Amino acid sequence: MNQSRDRAGERLQKVLANAGMGSRRQIEGWIVEGRVEVNGVAAELGQRVNPSDVIYVDGKRIAKRLLEAPVREVIVYNKPEGELVTRKDPEGRHTVFERMPKLKHGRWIPVGRLDINSSGLLLLTTDGELANQLMHPSRQVEREYAVRVMGEVTEEQLKALTHGVELEDGPARFEEIVESGGEGINRWFHVVIMEGRQREVRRMWEAVGARVSRLKRVRYGSVILESALKVGRWRYLNEQEVNDLLTTMGHSVAKQRKSHQAKSPQGDQKGRKSAKSSKPHQARGQKKAGAGRNKETRKPSGGKTDTIWKGKQGGRRSR
């Protein structure tokens, strides 16, 4: 590439990050390792590319439509159990992408994962860099889950979970646990965690000898799963919600397409429908979808008070 061309285009790692290939730091590592080529020549750090350039990663050509900068869109989806967060499944099981609206440019990138047996809030965006930043542990973005645990849960187990437990891939702990009721052998808790390793919430409970029978994500950062969004439906985040996420990540705010704020697309003919409107997310502390309550509500239920476990010391208090 000549110098004038280098100055004119976008940095290669930014283009690939926006396409959802990985974080900028990851892609910089690929470039150093020689895994990225531009027009048949090994790429260099800091290299800029233009729409006419042909990019390969590990010998595979990256489709032009993925590299075109789309309008930043963010969707919140209420994932049901039984769906996979993957583009294709060899066994032919349903995936979350079957329900997503079609895009002319770019693709939907999931912000984190929910396993096939988990449900609840899933964010998807066309902005790969935003997705990677929302997922990165260094950003300390809170994820909140409603968890149903079978059997008795002891004070010692809750202490261990807030102190930290050792998993195969390193230590992990909950920032906060709120006891949220339940009857018989089923007890509900709301837990907050700052990272999203594979099956981390389930594995943490298993590490203290407890069994999770249901797991539902109810919040990701500033976005709360409201009761109006039924299972299997999605909606675009409105302008304020997107700006809240961008502010959290240190981005400058940007307006969304007005058409998406006013009206969501219709569902397909198979009944896999979208939400009919784009409503603002509920403020923290209001009631939200799923069993139990969020961690700011903590109102007495049935004459009982919530017990809250918080911090590295596993401190306990009641309200």
Salt bridges, closest charged atoms under 4 A:
GLU10 OE1 - LYS14 NZ 3.64
GLU33 OE1 - ARG35 NH1 3.55
ASP53 OD1 - ARG5 NH2 2.22
ASP58 OD2 - ARG35 NH2 2.85
GLU68 OE1 - HIS105 ND1 2.32
GLU73 OE2 - ARG257 NH1 3.42
GLU73 OE2 - HIS260 ND1 2.88
GLU83 OE2 - ARG99 NE 2.70
GLU83 OE2 - ARG272 NH2 3.00
ASP89 OD2 - ARG93 NE 2.92
GLU91 OE1 - ARG93 NE 3.72
GLU98 OE1 - HIS94 ND1 2.74
GLU98 OE1 - ARG272 NH2 3.47
ASP115 OD2 - ARG202 NE 3.25
ASP127 OD2 - ARG72 NE 2.72
GLU129 OE1 - ARG24 NH2 2.86
GLU142 OE1 - ARG219 NH2 2.76
GLU142 OE1 - ARG284 NH2 3.71
GLU144 OE2 - HIS190 ND1 2.97
GLU144 OE1 - ARG219 NE 2.93
GLU144 OE2 - LYS288 NZ 2.98
GLU155 OE1 - ARG316 NH1 2.68
GLU168 OE1 - ARG203 NH1 3.51
ASP169 OD1 - ARG197 NH1 2.91
ASP169 OD2 - ARG203 NH2 3.00
GLU175 OE2 - ARG173 NH2 3.27
GLU176 OE2 - ARG298 NH2 2.35
GLU176 OE1 - LYS310 NZ 3.50
GLU195 OE2 - ARG197 NH2 2.66
GLU200 OE2 - ARG197 NH2 3.21
GLU206 OE2 - ARG199 NH2 3.56
GLU226 OE2 - ARG235 NE 2.73
GLU241 OE2 - ARG235 NH2 2.87
GLU241 OE2 - HIS281 ND1 3.23
GLU296 OE2 - ARG284 NH2 3.25
GLU296 OE2 - LYS295 NZ 2.97
ASP306 OD1 - ARG293 NH2 2.24
